[in-house]
Amino acid sequence: MSVKVIQPGLLSLLQDGGRLGQHRIGLTNGGPLDPEAFHTCNRLLQNPEGSTAIEVSFGGLQLEAQVDTFICLTGAIMTLRINQQEQPRWEVLPVTAGDSIHIEFAEQGCRGYLGIAGGFDVEPSFTSTATVMREGIGGLNGDKLAAGDVLPCPAGEIRQRLYLEEHLQPKYEDITTVRVIPGYQQKHFNRYQQRRFFSHGYTVSDRCDRMGYRLEGPAIECDIEGILSEGICFGAIQIPADGQPIVLLNDRQTIGGYPKIGAALSLDCARLAQLRPGGQVHFAPITQHAAHNALHLANSFQQRLTFKERRA
Amino acid sequence: MELHSAGENALILYLGKETSPTVSARVQAAAAAIEQALGVDLVDLVPSYASLLIIYNALTTDHMAVAATVRDCIADLSADDEADGNTVVLPVYYHPEVGEDLEALAAAAGMSTDDVIAIHSGTEYRVYAIGFAPGFAYLGQVDERIAAPRQSTPRLKVPRGAVAIADRQTAVYPAQSPGGWNLIGRCPQRMFDPKATPTMPVSVGDKVRFEAIDRDRFLALGGEL
């Protein structure tokens, strides 16, 4: 049983929770850029955590169901139509074999998650189905979805029609504040440079992708030209020679040699990755202790999030 | 030793400031000890030349507990831990046909291509780090006489198996990719095969020796021109 890709849109990728524990052979994480929207999608669908869904960047995805099942779209504001009829997002919806599913271009935000009951049934590579195009790994064949692709999925799954109330749905805006834990080579950025970094706005450049978000704004200077290549963690903010920060995300390379002013909080990277070129970013310093609390609070909030059920 | 925050769930441990087998061996020993001590709280480790990035599960432990564990592990490291890895021999067809920069590199070094080949294949290299791309092993140190800076304009396509030099590092490209290193030959051995076990012939801490082979042997071993 399966779903067929009619139009893939700009960039649609199969993703699960990400590929962990493989950095030592040079493999990066992959996984959803907005884990909050991805996990809520699977929770609404009553799927096991990390079930494979489609990350739809910017929209334009058209599918044809070849099975009776249930789907759910979360994340960026993209109009969802089933057989031309507009449908609610953040809600489990039934589809029958032959139905057309159309996700239009994003009006706000840019990453949507289309999940299916039971998750797409794809063979994992290196413990994960996450597609990393640069490495040619994950998904159907290490690449983005293409017209004609057939995505296997379970048949006969019955799901409650859960939905997330509108006031609980995340709001996607064109501006975001990214909390940053200073550290790494922080000492190589003097106080003036650090103040400059934290007190000015930056704009998302056209060169923003799953590897990293390049930002444009006041150049930050560093007193070292380069460093001995070292491991790069998620959210690390590299400052290359031109002084323009790059926030490294899911598909970053595992090792690099640029100095880093700090690392962005993952919760805020999820919002950053919803920004399109031209979006505005402000940075705010946060201690590692406060970051730890923020992660626990967010986790607790996720666990307490309850859904309502639509009844016929 | 220095230990710094590298993010909400990561610490970076520096065990030296330069590229040396001693520092690299300490990184390896620290990685093994920390992996053992952190157990399920550990998410991933990225060893490199002189540093070790430690990524932990921030919902099951915290930076203070991890930092304390790391300090204990480092205190317990002894010289005995600096064991050598395996030695791996990689065949290389050194020739301008597959090493477009071999002649220019020899000219810049003021020696013949045969001398460059003899020096490159006569040195034992250490695997300092793996990253940049799956299976890309950073090998050092290249003899100073044949060290060469990166090309000012990187090539858009460096073929799989390309053997290259950048400064005092050498590597075999595991897959076709862009790259600015100087190409001196080609290795028929696959450096990353997702379907093989293990997926890579080398790991960090191993030793690598290159063995010069001729064109026929290169082709017989599955090399592609």
Interface residues (C-beta under 8 A of the other chain):
Chain A: L20 G21 Q22 H23 R24 I25 G26 L27 S125 F126 R134 E135 G136 I137 I181 P182 G183 Y184 Q186 L228 S229 E230 G231 I232 C233 F234 G235 A236 Q253 T254 I255 G256 K260 A263 A264 L265 S266 Q288 H289 A291 H292 L295 H296 N299
Chain B: H4 S5 A6 G7 E8 N9 A10 I12 K17 E18 T19 V43 D44 L45 V46 P47 S48 Y49 A50 S51 L52 L53 I55 A58 L59 D62 H63 A129 I130 G131 F132 A133 P134 G135 F136 Y138 P174 A175 F192 P194 T199 M200 S203 V204
